Amino acid sequence: MREIYLDNSATTRCFPETAELMNKLYLEEYGNPSSMHHKGVEAERRLTEASAILAGILKVRPANLIYTSCGTESDNLAIIGAAMAMRRSGRHLITTVIEHPAVLETMRFLEEQGFEVTYLPVDSEGQVSPQAVEAAVREDTILVSVMHTNNEIGTVQPIEEIGAAIKRRNPRTLFHVDAVQGFGKARILPKKARIDLLSVSGHKIHAAKGVGFLYIGDGCRIRPILFGGGQQKGMRSGTQNTAGIAGMALSARILYDNLEQDNDRLCRLRDLFISLVTQIPDAFINGMGAARRAPHIISLTVPGVRAEVLLHALEDKGVYVSSGSACASNRPHLSGTLSAIGLKGDQLDNTIRISLSVMNTEEDVREAAAAIAELVPFLRRYTRH
Ligand code: PLP
């Protein structure tokens, strides 16, 4: 049976070039970058090359990048690190109700430590308004965290306007952006958008699991959250994942070298899929209009069909999608993002996420849409009373 993998926001398949490079590093260039001998120098050189590539994409200095184990660690380091470094100047943080648990749970942890957090609402398309952010920033606000692209519905936030609004109100307030779903799909320039901290994860961009990075802007002081051998100038102790880092940089370069063409193609595939599945009676798409939504994430509500049932029925046909957010799927709660944009009752449980990547084809999209259209009338007979 042909596999049609449409769960790329959960994770992606590694690019073959990246897997090949990582294999070489595991088998041949396996030195510890902190070692003083040739093997160490060779590994260190791989890190230097990776930082040059990633910094070039973001138009920042290589020294601004700290490697981590994943997007979750990058988010934790940014938020806890900033809170610990700045707690004498303030104890207030701002975020939105549709952030990933890597941000929301970190905020809850800080609330337990005596910090105050404001959770901003979003509109029916999942957008947070820059005016609302500006109004919420206070003299004692140390950090604002807003995601670039929402992982469940694909809403892209007006990051540049939000950055400008924050700094207008309080230039000392740090701006953190979780770009785990946006990096590799959008050109993100931290300096232009006034971003101080930016989180990225390797496995969402056709690189390995277990690697990510955090951009830390010049003049932005944060405290480390891991202590030990003092690697990465003491900002993140622990031996660097050299193969993972080199692979992440290569995957990023491949994506950014072809970004505009790939995004055009992805948008066409996304819009084709949407036009096909919205022919199903009562089915609708959540999030923003086509012109502004992310090219790769589609949230589809099919009233009368439980997401989990549809997901497994599709799996039987070789089509992989997810229900709600796959990243939080080990927790059986319903999506906070979907209720934040106004979905109610059964609609929450009747929503699947389809997420594309550059590896998908028009055939994938047509076959997946046909499989959904074929299954829905059959499944509705069993779900509707
Ligand atoms: N932030 C967002 C928006 C995500 O979508 C995810 C994972 O899906 C994460 C953070 C966590 O990234 P990681 O799986 O690398 O820890």
Residues whose N, C-alpha, C, O or C-beta is under 5 A from the ligand:
A	BS01	PLP	S9 A10 C70 G71 T72 H100 A102 T149 N151 D178 V180 Q181 S201 C327
